[in-house]
Amino acid sequence: MEQIQQQLEQAGFDYAVAIATQAEVEAGAACGQLSIITEEE
């Protein structure tokens, strides 16, 4: 997850990452579970 966060930050994005199970992907589910990455500065 940290690698994804770093890549998005370097590309200049504000971001949220949706994590889906294989079953959700196969079912074409609208969304997976949302993982919100927050960091105090």
matplotlib code that plots the C-alpha trace (Angstrom):
import matplotlib.pyplot as plt

x = [0.0, 2.9, 4.3, 1.0, 0.8, 4.3, 3.7, 0.5, 2.1, 5.0, 2.6, 0.9, -2.4, -4.7, -5.9, -8.0, -7.6, -10.4, -9.6, -11.9, -11.9, -11.6, -15.3, -16.2, -14.1, -15.7, -19.2, -18.6, -19.4, -19.6, -17.0, -14.8, -13.9, -12.4, -9.1, -8.5, -4.8, -4.4, -1.2, -0.7, 2.0]
y = [0.0, 2.4, 1.9, 2.9, 5.9, 7.1, 6.6, 8.6, 11.4, 11.6, 11.8, 14.8, 13.1, 13.4, 9.9, 7.2, 3.5, 1.0, -2.6, -5.2, -9.0, -11.3, -12.2, -8.5, -8.0, -11.1, -9.9, -6.5, -4.9, -1.1, -0.7, -2.7, -1.7, 1.8, 2.3, 5.9, 6.8, 9.8, 11.2, 14.0, 16.5]
z = [0.0, 0.8, -2.7, -4.3, -2.0, -3.0, -6.7, -6.6, -4.5, -7.0, -9.9, -8.1, -7.3, -4.3, -3.9, -2.4, -3.1, -3.5, -2.5, -4.1, -3.5, -6.5, -6.1, -6.3, -9.4, -11.0, -10.1, -11.5, -8.1, -8.1, -5.4, -3.1, 0.5, 0.7, 2.3, 3.2, 3.7, 6.0, 7.3, 9.8, 8.9]

ax = plt.figure().add_subplot(projection="3d")
ax.plot(x, y, z, "-o")
ax.set_aspect("equal")
plt.show()
